[in-house]
């Protein structure tokens, strides 16, 4: 799964920006932005630990 793409899609659906996402997940804005810019992926462990699971990035 392309976790960055999934997060970006969900942010768009929820009308969120990176700052809001970072605050909700407890991850710094720069970490999210750098990961996306470099084409990286979030590990499932990082997503679960950070609380990003709360925005439902799992497959429907």
C-alpha distance matrix in Angstrom:
0.0 3.8 5.7 8.9 8.6 7.9 10.8 12.9 12.8 13.8 16.4 17.8 18.2 19.9 21.8 20.9 21.1 20.0 23.2 22.8 19.2 20.5 23.4 21.6 19.2 21.8 20.1 22.2 21.7 22.1 19.3 16.7 18.4 18.7 15.1 14.1 17.2 16.5 13.0 11.8 9.0 10.0 10.2 10.1 13.8 14.3 12.8 14.9 17.9 18.0 18.1 15.1 14.4 17.5 16.0 13.7 10.2 9.3 8.8 12.4
3.8 0.0 3.8 5.6 5.4 6.2 8.7 10.1 10.7 12.4 14.3 15.6 16.7 18.4 19.8 18.7 18.4 17.1 20.6 20.6 17.2 18.4 21.6 20.3 18.0 20.5 18.4 20.0 19.0 19.1 16.7 13.9 15.1 15.4 12.0 10.6 13.5 13.2 9.7 9.1 6.8 8.7 10.2 11.2 14.6 14.1 12.7 15.6 18.1 17.5 17.9 14.7 14.9 17.7 15.6 14.1 10.4 10.9 10.9 14.2
5.7 3.8 0.0 3.8 5.5 5.0 6.1 8.5 9.8 10.5 12.1 14.2 15.3 16.2 17.8 16.2 16.0 14.4 17.6 17.4 13.8 14.9 18.0 16.6 14.2 16.8 14.8 16.7 16.1 16.6 14.0 11.2 13.1 13.8 10.4 9.5 13.0 13.1 10.2 8.8 5.7 6.0 8.1 8.7 12.0 11.0 9.2 12.3 14.7 13.8 14.2 10.9 11.5 14.3 12.4 11.4 7.7 9.1 10.3 13.6
8.9 5.6 3.8 0.0 3.8 5.4 5.2 6.1 8.6 9.9 10.4 12.3 14.3 15.2 16.0 14.2 13.3 11.6 15.1 15.5 12.2 13.2 16.7 15.9 13.9 16.2 13.8 14.9 13.5 13.9 11.9 8.7 9.8 10.9 8.0 6.1 9.7 10.5 8.0 7.5 5.9 6.9 10.2 11.6 14.3 12.4 10.8 14.4 16.2 14.5 15.2 11.8 13.3 15.5 13.2 13.1 9.7 12.0 13.2 16.0
8.6 5.4 5.5 3.8 0.0 3.8 5.5 5.0 6.1 8.6 9.7 10.5 12.3 14.1 14.9 14.0 13.7 13.0 16.7 16.8 13.8 15.6 18.9 17.8 16.4 19.1 17.0 18.0 16.2 16.8 15.3 11.9 12.3 13.8 11.2 8.5 11.4 12.6 9.7 10.3 9.0 10.5 13.3 14.1 17.2 15.7 13.7 16.9 19.2 17.5 17.6 13.9 14.9 16.7 13.8 13.3 9.9 12.0 12.2 14.6
7.9 6.2 5.0 5.4 3.8 0.0 3.8 5.4 5.1 6.2 8.5 9.9 10.6 12.2 13.9 13.2 13.7 13.4 16.8 16.0 12.9 15.1 17.9 16.1 14.8 18.0 16.6 18.3 16.9 18.2 16.4 12.9 14.2 16.0 13.3 11.2 14.5 15.7 12.9 12.6 10.3 10.5 12.7 12.5 15.8 14.7 11.9 14.6 17.3 15.9 15.3 11.5 11.8 13.6 10.7 9.7 6.4 8.5 8.8 11.1
10.8 8.7 6.1 5.2 5.5 3.8 0.0 3.8 5.5 5.1 6.0 8.6 9.9 10.4 11.8 10.2 10.5 9.9 13.1 12.3 9.1 11.4 14.2 12.6 11.4 14.6 13.2 14.9 13.4 15.2 13.6 10.0 11.6 14.0 11.7 9.8 13.4 15.0 12.9 12.5 10.3 9.7 12.4 12.4 15.0 13.1 10.3 13.3 15.4 13.3 12.8 9.0 10.3 11.6 8.6 9.0 6.3 9.6 11.2 13.1
12.9 10.1 8.5 6.1 5.0 5.4 3.8 0.0 3.8 5.5 5.0 6.2 8.7 9.8 10.1 9.0 8.9 8.9 12.5 12.3 9.9 12.3 15.2 14.3 13.8 16.6 15.0 15.8 13.5 15.0 14.3 10.5 10.8 13.6 12.0 9.1 12.0 14.4 12.5 13.1 12.0 12.3 15.4 15.9 18.5 16.3 13.8 17.0 18.8 16.4 16.0 12.3 13.9 14.7 11.3 12.1 9.7 12.9 13.8 15.3
12.8 10.7 9.8 8.6 6.1 5.1 5.5 3.8 0.0 3.8 5.4 5.1 6.3 8.7 9.7 9.9 11.0 12.0 15.3 14.4 12.2 15.2 17.7 16.1 16.0 19.2 18.1 19.2 17.1 18.8 18.0 14.2 14.7 17.3 15.5 12.6 15.4 17.6 15.2 15.9 14.4 14.7 17.3 17.2 20.1 18.5 15.6 18.2 20.6 18.5 17.5 13.7 14.4 14.9 11.3 11.3 9.3 12.0 12.0 12.8
13.8 12.4 10.5 9.9 8.6 6.2 5.1 5.5 3.8 0.0 3.8 5.3 5.0 6.1 8.3 8.2 10.2 11.4 14.1 12.3 10.1 13.5 15.4 13.3 13.5 17.0 16.5 18.1 16.4 18.7 17.9 14.2 15.4 18.3 16.5 14.2 17.3 19.5 17.4 17.4 15.3 14.7 17.0 16.3 18.9 17.3 13.9 16.1 18.5 16.3 14.7 11.1 11.6 11.5 7.8 8.2 7.2 10.3 11.1 11.5
16.4 14.3 12.1 10.4 9.7 8.5 6.0 5.0 5.4 3.8 0.0 3.8 5.5 5.1 5.8 4.8 6.5 8.0 10.7 9.2 7.6 11.1 12.9 11.6 12.3 15.4 14.9 15.9 13.7 16.2 16.0 12.4 13.1 16.5 15.5 13.1 15.9 18.6 17.2 17.4 15.9 15.2 18.0 17.8 19.9 17.7 14.7 17.1 18.9 16.0 14.8 11.4 13.0 12.4 8.8 10.6 9.9 13.4 14.7 15.2
17.8 15.6 14.2 12.3 10.5 9.9 8.6 6.2 5.1 5.3 3.8 0.0 3.8 5.4 4.9 6.1 7.9 10.4 13.1 11.8 11.0 14.4 16.2 15.1 16.1 19.1 18.4 19.0 16.4 18.7 18.9 15.2 15.1 18.5 17.7 14.7 17.0 19.9 18.3 19.3 18.1 18.0 21.0 20.8 23.3 21.2 18.2 20.6 22.6 19.8 18.5 15.1 16.4 15.7 12.0 13.3 12.5 15.6 16.1 16.2
18.2 16.7 15.3 14.3 12.3 10.6 9.9 8.7 6.3 5.0 5.5 3.8 0.0 3.8 5.5 7.8 10.7 13.2 15.5 13.5 12.6 16.3 17.5 15.7 16.9 20.3 20.2 21.3 19.1 21.7 21.5 17.8 18.4 21.6 20.5 17.8 20.3 23.0 21.1 21.7 20.0 19.6 22.0 21.2 23.8 22.1 18.7 20.6 22.9 20.5 18.5 15.3 15.7 14.7 11.0 11.8 11.8 14.5 14.6 13.9
19.9 18.4 16.2 15.2 14.1 12.2 10.4 9.8 8.7 6.1 5.1 5.4 3.8 0.0 3.8 5.4 9.0 11.7 13.2 10.6 10.2 14.0 14.6 12.7 14.5 17.7 18.2 19.4 17.4 20.4 20.5 17.0 17.9 21.4 20.5 18.3 20.9 23.7 22.2 22.4 20.6 19.6 22.0 21.1 23.1 21.2 17.8 19.4 21.3 18.6 16.4 13.6 14.4 12.7 9.2 11.1 11.9 15.0 16.0 15.3
21.8 19.8 17.8 16.0 14.9 13.9 11.8 10.1 9.7 8.3 5.8 4.9 5.5 3.8 0.0 3.8 6.9 10.4 11.8 9.7 10.4 13.9 14.6 13.6 15.7 18.5 18.6 19.0 16.5 19.4 20.1 16.8 16.9 20.6 20.3 17.8 19.9 23.1 22.1 22.7 21.5 20.8 23.7 23.3 25.2 22.8 19.8 21.8 23.3 20.2 18.6 15.8 17.3 15.6 12.2 14.5 14.8 18.1 19.1 18.7
20.9 18.7 16.2 14.2 14.0 13.2 10.2 9.0 9.9 8.2 4.8 6.1 7.8 5.4 3.8 0.0 3.8 6.9 8.1 6.1 6.7 10.1 11.0 10.4 12.4 14.9 14.9 15.2 12.8 15.9 16.6 13.5 13.8 17.6 17.5 15.5 17.7 20.8 20.1 20.4 19.3 18.3 21.2 21.1 22.6 19.9 17.2 19.4 20.4 17.1 15.8 13.2 15.4 13.9 10.8 13.6 13.7 17.4 19.0 19.2
21.1 18.4 16.0 13.3 13.7 13.7 10.5 8.9 11.0 10.2 6.5 7.9 10.7 9.0 6.9 3.8 0.0 3.8 5.5 5.5 6.3 8.7 10.3 10.9 12.3 14.2 13.4 12.9 9.9 12.7 14.0 11.0 10.7 14.5 15.1 13.1 14.8 18.2 18.0 18.5 18.0 17.3 20.6 21.1 22.5 19.4 17.2 19.9 20.5 17.0 16.5 13.9 16.7 15.8 12.9 15.8 15.2 19.0 20.8 21.6
20.0 17.1 14.4 11.6 13.0 13.4 9.9 8.9 12.0 11.4 8.0 10.4 13.2 11.7 10.4 6.9 3.8 0.0 3.8 5.5 5.0 5.9 8.6 9.8 10.3 11.6 10.1 9.4 6.3 9.1 10.2 7.4 7.5 11.2 11.9 10.6 12.4 15.5 15.7 15.8 15.4 14.6 18.0 18.9 19.9 16.6 14.9 17.8 18.0 14.5 14.8 12.4 15.6 15.3 13.0 15.8 14.8 18.5 20.7 22.1
23.2 20.6 17.6 15.1 16.7 16.8 13.1 12.5 15.3 14.1 10.7 13.1 15.5 13.2 11.8 8.1 5.5 3.8 0.0 3.8 5.5 5.1 6.3 8.7 10.0 10.4 9.7 8.5 5.9 9.3 11.1 9.4 9.7 13.1 14.3 13.7 15.3 18.2 18.9 18.7 18.3 17.0 20.1 20.8 21.3 17.8 16.4 18.8 18.4 14.6 14.9 13.4 16.8 15.9 14.2 17.5 17.1 20.9 23.4 24.6
22.8 20.6 17.4 15.5 16.8 16.0 12.3 12.3 14.4 12.3 9.2 11.8 13.5 10.6 9.7 6.1 5.5 5.5 3.8 0.0 3.8 5.5 5.2 6.2 8.6 10.0 10.4 10.5 8.8 12.5 13.5 11.4 12.4 15.9 16.4 15.6 17.8 20.6 20.7 20.2 19.2 17.4 20.2 20.3 20.8 17.6 15.6 17.5 17.5 13.8 13.1 11.6 14.7 13.1 11.4 15.0 15.3 19.0 21.6 22.3
19.2 17.2 13.8 12.2 13.8 12.9 9.1 9.9 12.2 10.1 7.6 11.0 12.6 10.2 10.4 6.7 6.3 5.0 5.5 3.8 0.0 3.8 5.5 5.1 6.0 8.3 8.3 9.3 8.0 11.5 11.4 8.9 10.8 14.0 13.7 13.1 15.8 18.3 18.0 17.1 15.7 13.8 16.5 16.5 17.2 14.2 11.9 14.1 14.4 10.8 10.3 8.3 11.5 10.6 8.8 12.1 12.0 15.7 18.4 19.5
20.5 18.4 14.9 13.2 15.6 15.1 11.4 12.3 15.2 13.5 11.1 14.4 16.3 14.0 13.9 10.1 8.7 5.9 5.1 5.5 3.8 0.0 3.8 5.5 5.2 5.7 5.0 5.6 5.2 8.8 8.8 7.3 9.6 12.4 12.5 12.9 15.3 17.4 17.7 16.5 15.5 13.3 15.9 16.4 16.4 13.0 11.7 13.9 13.3 9.5 10.2 9.1 12.8 12.3 11.5 14.7 14.2 17.7 20.7 22.3
23.4 21.6 18.0 16.7 18.9 17.9 14.2 15.2 17.7 15.4 12.9 16.2 17.5 14.6 14.6 11.0 10.3 8.6 6.3 5.2 5.5 3.8 0.0 3.8 5.5 5.3 6.9 7.6 8.0 11.7 12.0 11.1 13.2 16.0 16.3 16.7 19.0 21.1 21.5 20.2 18.9 16.5 18.6 18.6 18.2 15.0 13.6 15.0 14.0 10.3 10.2 10.2 13.5 12.2 12.0 15.6 16.0 19.4 22.5 23.7
21.6 20.3 16.6 15.9 17.8 16.1 12.6 14.3 16.1 13.3 11.6 15.1 15.7 12.7 13.6 10.4 10.9 9.8 8.7 6.2 5.1 5.5 3.8 0.0 3.8 5.8 8.1 10.2 10.7 14.2 13.8 12.2 14.8 17.6 17.1 17.3 20.2 22.1 21.9 20.3 18.4 15.7 17.4 16.7 16.6 13.8 11.7 12.6 12.3 8.8 7.5 7.4 10.3 8.5 8.6 12.2 13.2 16.3 19.6 20.5
19.2 18.0 14.2 13.9 16.4 14.8 11.4 13.8 16.0 13.5 12.3 16.1 16.9 14.5 15.7 12.4 12.3 10.3 10.0 8.6 6.0 5.2 5.5 3.8 0.0 3.8 5.4 8.5 9.8 12.8 11.4 10.1 13.4 15.6 14.6 15.3 18.4 19.8 19.5 17.5 15.4 12.4 13.9 13.4 13.0 10.1 8.3 9.5 8.9 5.3 5.0 5.0 8.5 8.1 8.7 11.6 11.8 14.7 18.2 19.8
21.8 20.5 16.8 16.2 19.1 18.0 14.6 16.6 19.2 17.0 15.4 19.1 20.3 17.7 18.5 14.9 14.2 11.6 10.4 10.0 8.3 5.7 5.3 5.8 3.8 0.0 3.8 6.6 9.1 11.7 10.6 10.5 13.7 15.4 15.0 16.5 19.1 20.3 20.7 18.5 16.9 13.8 15.1 15.1 13.9 10.8 10.3 11.2 9.3 5.8 7.2 8.3 11.7 11.4 12.4 15.3 15.4 18.1 21.7 23.4
20.1 18.4 14.8 13.8 17.0 16.6 13.2 15.0 18.1 16.5 14.9 18.4 20.2 18.2 18.6 14.9 13.4 10.1 9.7 10.4 8.3 5.0 6.9 8.1 5.4 3.8 0.0 3.8 6.4 8.4 6.8 7.2 10.4 11.7 11.4 13.2 15.6 16.7 17.3 15.2 14.0 11.3 13.2 14.1 13.2 9.5 9.6 11.7 10.0 6.6 9.0 9.0 12.6 13.3 13.5 16.0 15.2 18.1 21.4 23.6
22.2 20.0 16.7 14.9 18.0 18.3 14.9 15.8 19.2 18.1 15.9 19.0 21.3 19.4 19.0 15.2 12.9 9.4 8.5 10.5 9.3 5.6 7.6 10.2 8.5 6.6 3.8 0.0 3.8 5.4 5.3 6.7 8.7 10.1 11.0 12.8 14.4 15.7 17.1 15.5 15.2 13.3 15.7 17.2 16.4 12.6 13.0 15.4 13.6 10.4 12.7 12.4 16.1 16.5 16.3 19.0 18.0 21.1 24.2 26.3
21.7 19.0 16.1 13.5 16.2 16.9 13.4 13.5 17.1 16.4 13.7 16.4 19.1 17.4 16.5 12.8 9.9 6.3 5.9 8.8 8.0 5.2 8.0 10.7 9.8 9.1 6.4 3.8 0.0 3.8 5.5 5.4 6.1 8.5 10.1 10.8 12.1 14.2 15.6 14.8 15.0 13.7 16.8 18.4 18.3 14.6 14.4 17.2 16.1 12.7 14.5 13.2 16.9 17.2 16.1 18.9 17.6 21.0 23.8 25.8
22.1 19.1 16.6 13.9 16.8 18.2 15.2 15.0 18.8 18.7 16.2 18.7 21.7 20.4 19.4 15.9 12.7 9.1 9.3 12.5 11.5 8.8 11.7 14.2 12.8 11.7 8.4 5.4 3.8 0.0 3.8 5.5 5.0 5.8 8.3 9.8 10.2 11.8 14.0 13.3 14.3 13.7 16.8 19.1 18.9 15.2 15.7 18.8 17.6 14.6 17.0 15.7 19.3 20.1 19.0 21.4 19.7 22.9 25.4 27.8
19.3 16.7 14.0 11.9 15.3 16.4 13.6 14.3 18.0 17.9 16.0 18.9 21.5 20.5 20.1 16.6 14.0 10.2 11.1 13.5 11.4 8.8 12.0 13.8 11.4 10.6 6.8 5.3 5.5 3.8 0.0 3.8 5.5 5.2 6.0 8.6 9.9 10.6 12.2 10.7 11.2 10.2 13.1 15.5 15.3 11.7 12.6 15.7 14.6 12.0 14.8 13.5 17.0 18.3 17.6 19.5 17.5 20.3 23.0 25.7
16.7 13.9 11.2 8.7 11.9 12.9 10.0 10.5 14.2 14.2 12.4 15.2 17.8 17.0 16.8 13.5 11.0 7.4 9.4 11.4 8.9 7.3 11.1 12.2 10.1 10.5 7.2 6.7 5.4 5.5 3.8 0.0 3.8 5.6 5.2 6.2 8.6 10.1 10.8 9.6 9.7 8.8 12.3 14.3 14.9 11.4 11.2 14.7 14.4 11.6 13.6 11.5 14.8 16.1 14.7 16.6 14.4 17.5 20.0 22.5
18.4 15.1 13.1 9.8 12.3 14.2 11.6 10.8 14.7 15.4 13.1 15.1 18.4 17.9 16.9 13.8 10.7 7.5 9.7 12.4 10.8 9.6 13.2 14.8 13.4 13.7 10.4 8.7 6.1 5.0 5.5 3.8 0.0 3.8 5.5 5.2 6.0 8.6 10.0 10.1 11.3 11.6 15.2 17.6 18.5 15.0 14.8 18.4 18.2 15.3 17.2 14.9 18.1 19.2 17.4 19.3 17.0 20.2 22.2 24.6
18.7 15.4 13.8 10.9 13.8 16.0 14.0 13.6 17.3 18.3 16.5 18.5 21.6 21.4 20.6 17.6 14.5 11.2 13.1 15.9 14.0 12.4 16.0 17.6 15.6 15.4 11.7 10.1 8.5 5.8 5.2 5.6 3.8 0.0 3.8 5.4 5.0 6.0 8.5 8.4 10.5 11.3 14.7 17.6 18.3 15.0 15.6 19.2 18.7 16.4 18.8 16.8 20.0 21.6 20.0 21.6 19.0 21.7 23.7 26.5
15.1 12.0 10.4 8.0 11.2 13.3 11.7 12.0 15.5 16.5 15.5 17.7 20.5 20.5 20.3 17.5 15.1 11.9 14.3 16.4 13.7 12.5 16.3 17.1 14.6 15.0 11.4 11.0 10.1 8.3 6.0 5.2 5.5 3.8 0.0 3.8 5.6 5.4 6.2 5.0 6.7 7.8 11.2 14.2 15.2 12.3 12.9 16.6 16.6 14.7 17.0 14.8 17.5 19.6 18.1 19.1 16.2 18.6 20.5 23.6
14.1 10.6 9.5 6.1 8.5 11.2 9.8 9.1 12.6 14.2 13.1 14.7 17.8 18.3 17.8 15.5 13.1 10.6 13.7 15.6 13.1 12.9 16.7 17.3 15.3 16.5 13.2 12.8 10.8 9.8 8.6 6.2 5.2 5.4 3.8 0.0 3.8 5.5 5.2 6.0 7.5 9.2 12.9 15.5 17.2 14.5 14.1 17.9 18.5 16.4 18.0 15.1 17.7 19.5 17.4 18.3 15.2 17.9 19.3 22.1
17.2 13.5 13.0 9.7 11.4 14.5 13.4 12.0 15.4 17.3 15.9 17.0 20.3 20.9 19.9 17.7 14.8 12.4 15.3 17.8 15.8 15.3 19.0 20.2 18.4 19.1 15.6 14.4 12.1 10.2 9.9 8.6 6.0 5.0 5.6 3.8 0.0 3.8 5.5 7.7 10.4 12.5 16.0 18.9 20.4 17.6 17.7 21.5 21.8 19.6 21.5 18.7 21.4 23.1 20.9 22.0 19.0 21.6 22.8 25.5
16.5 13.2 13.1 10.5 12.6 15.7 15.0 14.4 17.6 19.5 18.6 19.9 23.0 23.7 23.1 20.8 18.2 15.5 18.2 20.6 18.3 17.4 21.1 22.1 19.8 20.3 16.7 15.7 14.2 11.8 10.6 10.1 8.6 6.0 5.4 5.5 3.8 0.0 3.8 5.5 9.1 11.8 14.8 18.1 19.5 17.0 17.7 21.4 21.6 20.0 22.3 19.8 22.2 24.4 22.6 23.2 19.9 22.1 23.3 26.4
13.0 9.7 10.2 8.0 9.7 12.9 12.9 12.5 15.2 17.4 17.2 18.3 21.1 22.2 22.1 20.1 18.0 15.7 18.9 20.7 18.0 17.7 21.5 21.9 19.5 20.7 17.3 17.1 15.6 14.0 12.2 10.8 10.0 8.5 6.2 5.2 5.5 3.8 0.0 3.8 6.8 10.2 13.1 16.1 18.1 16.2 16.3 20.0 20.9 19.5 21.4 18.5 20.5 22.9 20.9 21.0 17.5 19.3 20.1 23.3
11.8 9.1 8.8 7.5 10.3 12.6 12.5 13.1 15.9 17.4 17.4 19.3 21.7 22.4 22.7 20.4 18.5 15.8 18.7 20.2 17.1 16.5 20.2 20.3 17.5 18.5 15.2 15.5 14.8 13.3 10.7 9.6 10.1 8.4 5.0 6.0 7.7 5.5 3.8 0.0 3.8 7.0 9.6 12.9 14.6 12.7 13.4 17.0 17.7 16.7 18.8 16.3 18.2 21.0 19.5 19.5 16.0 17.6 18.9 22.3
9.0 6.8 5.7 5.9 9.0 10.3 10.3 12.0 14.4 15.3 15.9 18.1 20.0 20.6 21.5 19.3 18.0 15.4 18.3 19.2 15.7 15.5 18.9 18.4 15.4 16.9 14.0 15.2 15.0 14.3 11.2 9.7 11.3 10.5 6.7 7.5 10.4 9.1 6.8 3.8 0.0 3.8 6.4 9.3 11.5 10.0 10.2 13.6 14.8 14.2 16.0 13.4 14.8 17.9 16.6 16.2 12.8 14.1 15.6 19.1
10.0 8.7 6.0 6.9 10.5 10.5 9.7 12.3 14.7 14.7 15.2 18.0 19.6 19.6 20.8 18.3 17.3 14.6 17.0 17.4 13.8 13.3 16.5 15.7 12.4 13.8 11.3 13.3 13.7 13.7 10.2 8.8 11.6 11.3 7.8 9.2 12.5 11.8 10.2 7.0 3.8 0.0 3.8 6.5 8.2 6.3 6.5 10.0 11.0 10.5 12.4 10.3 11.8 14.9 14.2 14.1 11.0 12.4 14.8 18.2
10.2 10.2 8.1 10.2 13.3 12.7 12.4 15.4 17.3 17.0 18.0 21.0 22.0 22.0 23.7 21.2 20.6 18.0 20.1 20.2 16.5 15.9 18.6 17.4 13.9 15.1 13.2 15.7 16.8 16.8 13.1 12.3 15.2 14.7 11.2 12.9 16.0 14.8 13.1 9.6 6.4 3.8 0.0 3.8 5.3 5.2 6.3 8.7 9.9 10.7 12.6 11.2 11.8 15.3 15.4 14.7 11.9 12.3 14.7 18.2
10.1 11.2 8.7 11.6 14.1 12.5 12.4 15.9 17.2 16.3 17.8 20.8 21.2 21.1 23.3 21.1 21.1 18.9 20.8 20.3 16.5 16.4 18.6 16.7 13.4 15.1 14.1 17.2 18.4 19.1 15.5 14.3 17.6 17.6 14.2 15.5 18.9 18.1 16.1 12.9 9.3 6.5 3.8 0.0 3.8 5.5 5.1 6.1 8.5 9.9 10.9 9.7 9.2 12.9 13.5 12.2 10.0 9.7 12.4 15.7
13.8 14.6 12.0 14.3 17.2 15.8 15.0 18.5 20.1 18.9 19.9 23.3 23.8 23.1 25.2 22.6 22.5 19.9 21.3 20.8 17.2 16.4 18.2 16.6 13.0 13.9 13.2 16.4 18.3 18.9 15.3 14.9 18.5 18.3 15.2 17.2 20.4 19.5 18.1 14.6 11.5 8.2 5.3 3.8 0.0 3.8 5.4 5.2 6.0 8.4 10.1 10.3 10.2 13.6 15.0 14.3 12.8 12.7 15.7 18.8
14.3 14.1 11.0 12.4 15.7 14.7 13.1 16.3 18.5 17.3 17.7 21.2 22.1 21.2 22.8 19.9 19.4 16.6 17.8 17.6 14.2 13.0 15.0 13.8 10.1 10.8 9.5 12.6 14.6 15.2 11.7 11.4 15.0 15.0 12.3 14.5 17.6 17.0 16.2 12.7 10.0 6.3 5.2 5.5 3.8 0.0 3.8 5.5 5.1 5.9 8.5 8.4 9.7 12.7 13.7 13.9 12.3 13.3 16.6 19.6
12.8 12.7 9.2 10.8 13.7 11.9 10.3 13.8 15.6 13.9 14.7 18.2 18.7 17.8 19.8 17.2 17.2 14.9 16.4 15.6 11.9 11.7 13.6 11.7 8.3 10.3 9.6 13.0 14.4 15.7 12.6 11.2 14.8 15.6 12.9 14.1 17.7 17.7 16.3 13.4 10.2 6.5 6.3 5.1 5.4 3.8 0.0 3.8 5.6 5.3 6.3 5.2 6.1 9.3 10.1 10.2 8.7 10.0 13.5 16.2
14.9 15.6 12.3 14.4 16.9 14.6 13.3 17.0 18.2 16.1 17.1 20.6 20.6 19.4 21.8 19.4 19.9 17.8 18.8 17.5 14.1 13.9 15.0 12.6 9.5 11.2 11.7 15.4 17.2 18.8 15.7 14.7 18.4 19.2 16.6 17.9 21.5 21.4 20.0 17.0 13.6 10.0 8.7 6.1 5.2 5.5 3.8 0.0 3.8 5.5 5.5 6.2 5.6 8.6 10.7 10.4 10.1 10.5 14.1 16.5
17.9 18.1 14.7 16.2 19.2 17.3 15.4 18.8 20.6 18.5 18.9 22.6 22.9 21.3 23.3 20.4 20.5 18.0 18.4 17.5 14.4 13.3 14.0 12.3 8.9 9.3 10.0 13.6 16.1 17.6 14.6 14.4 18.2 18.7 16.6 18.5 21.8 21.6 20.9 17.7 14.8 11.0 9.9 8.5 6.0 5.1 5.6 3.8 0.0 3.8 5.6 7.7 8.5 10.6 12.9 13.5 13.3 14.2 17.8 20.2
18.0 17.5 13.8 14.5 17.5 15.9 13.3 16.4 18.5 16.3 16.0 19.8 20.5 18.6 20.2 17.1 17.0 14.5 14.6 13.8 10.8 9.5 10.3 8.8 5.3 5.8 6.6 10.4 12.7 14.6 12.0 11.6 15.3 16.4 14.7 16.4 19.6 20.0 19.5 16.7 14.2 10.5 10.7 9.9 8.4 5.9 5.3 5.5 3.8 0.0 3.8 5.5 7.8 9.2 11.0 12.5 12.3 14.2 17.9 20.0
18.1 17.9 14.2 15.2 17.6 15.3 12.8 16.0 17.5 14.7 14.8 18.5 18.5 16.4 18.6 15.8 16.5 14.8 14.9 13.1 10.3 10.2 10.2 7.5 5.0 7.2 9.0 12.7 14.5 17.0 14.8 13.6 17.2 18.8 17.0 18.0 21.5 22.3 21.4 18.8 16.0 12.4 12.6 10.9 10.1 8.5 6.3 5.5 5.6 3.8 0.0 3.8 5.2 5.7 8.1 9.8 10.6 12.4 16.2 17.7
15.1 14.7 10.9 11.8 13.9 11.5 9.0 12.3 13.7 11.1 11.4 15.1 15.3 13.6 15.8 13.2 13.9 12.4 13.4 11.6 8.3 9.1 10.2 7.4 5.0 8.3 9.0 12.4 13.2 15.7 13.5 11.5 14.9 16.8 14.8 15.1 18.7 19.8 18.5 16.3 13.4 10.3 11.2 9.7 10.3 8.4 5.2 6.2 7.7 5.5 3.8 0.0 3.8 5.1 5.6 7.3 7.3 9.8 13.4 15.1
14.4 14.9 11.5 13.3 14.9 11.8 10.3 13.9 14.4 11.6 13.0 16.4 15.7 14.4 17.3 15.4 16.7 15.6 16.8 14.7 11.5 12.8 13.5 10.3 8.5 11.7 12.6 16.1 16.9 19.3 17.0 14.8 18.1 20.0 17.5 17.7 21.4 22.2 20.5 18.2 14.8 11.8 11.8 9.2 10.2 9.7 6.1 5.6 8.5 7.8 5.2 3.8 0.0 3.8 5.4 5.1 6.0 7.3 11.1 12.5
17.5 17.7 14.3 15.5 16.7 13.6 11.6 14.7 14.9 11.5 12.4 15.7 14.7 12.7 15.6 13.9 15.8 15.3 15.9 13.1 10.6 12.3 12.2 8.5 8.1 11.4 13.3 16.5 17.2 20.1 18.3 16.1 19.2 21.6 19.6 19.5 23.1 24.4 22.9 21.0 17.9 14.9 15.3 12.9 13.6 12.7 9.3 8.6 10.6 9.2 5.7 5.1 3.8 0.0 3.8 5.4 8.0 9.7 13.1 13.6
16.0 15.6 12.4 13.2 13.8 10.7 8.6 11.3 11.3 7.8 8.8 12.0 11.0 9.2 12.2 10.8 12.9 13.0 14.2 11.4 8.8 11.5 12.0 8.6 8.7 12.4 13.5 16.3 16.1 19.0 17.6 14.7 17.4 20.0 18.1 17.4 20.9 22.6 20.9 19.5 16.6 14.2 15.4 13.5 15.0 13.7 10.1 10.7 12.9 11.0 8.1 5.6 5.4 3.8 0.0 3.8 5.9 8.8 11.6 12.0
13.7 14.1 11.4 13.1 13.3 9.7 9.0 12.1 11.3 8.2 10.6 13.3 11.8 11.1 14.5 13.6 15.8 15.8 17.5 15.0 12.1 14.7 15.6 12.2 11.6 15.3 16.0 19.0 18.9 21.4 19.5 16.6 19.3 21.6 19.1 18.3 22.0 23.2 21.0 19.5 16.2 14.1 14.7 12.2 14.3 13.9 10.2 10.4 13.5 12.5 9.8 7.3 5.1 5.4 3.8 0.0 3.8 5.3 8.1 8.4
10.2 10.4 7.7 9.7 9.9 6.4 6.3 9.7 9.3 7.2 9.9 12.5 11.8 11.9 14.8 13.7 15.2 14.8 17.1 15.3 12.0 14.2 16.0 13.2 11.8 15.4 15.2 18.0 17.6 19.7 17.5 14.4 17.0 19.0 16.2 15.2 19.0 19.9 17.5 16.0 12.8 11.0 11.9 10.0 12.8 12.3 8.7 10.1 13.3 12.3 10.6 7.3 6.0 8.0 5.9 3.8 0.0 3.8 6.5 8.4
9.3 10.9 9.1 12.0 12.0 8.5 9.6 12.9 12.0 10.3 13.4 15.6 14.5 15.0 18.1 17.4 19.0 18.5 20.9 19.0 15.7 17.7 19.4 16.3 14.7 18.1 18.1 21.1 21.0 22.9 20.3 17.5 20.2 21.7 18.6 17.9 21.6 22.1 19.3 17.6 14.1 12.4 12.3 9.7 12.7 13.3 10.0 10.5 14.2 14.2 12.4 9.8 7.3 9.7 8.8 5.3 3.8 0.0 3.8 6.3
8.8 10.9 10.3 13.2 12.2 8.8 11.2 13.8 12.0 11.1 14.7 16.1 14.6 16.0 19.1 19.0 20.8 20.7 23.4 21.6 18.4 20.7 22.5 19.6 18.2 21.7 21.4 24.2 23.8 25.4 23.0 20.0 22.2 23.7 20.5 19.3 22.8 23.3 20.1 18.9 15.6 14.8 14.7 12.4 15.7 16.6 13.5 14.1 17.8 17.9 16.2 13.4 11.1 13.1 11.6 8.1 6.5 3.8 0.0 3.8
12.4 14.2 13.6 16.0 14.6 11.1 13.1 15.3 12.8 11.5 15.2 16.2 13.9 15.3 18.7 19.2 21.6 22.1 24.6 22.3 19.5 22.3 23.7 20.5 19.8 23.4 23.6 26.3 25.8 27.8 25.7 22.5 24.6 26.5 23.6 22.1 25.5 26.4 23.3 22.3 19.1 18.2 18.2 15.7 18.8 19.6 16.2 16.5 20.2 20.0 17.7 15.1 12.5 13.6 12.0 8.4 8.4 6.3 3.8 0.0
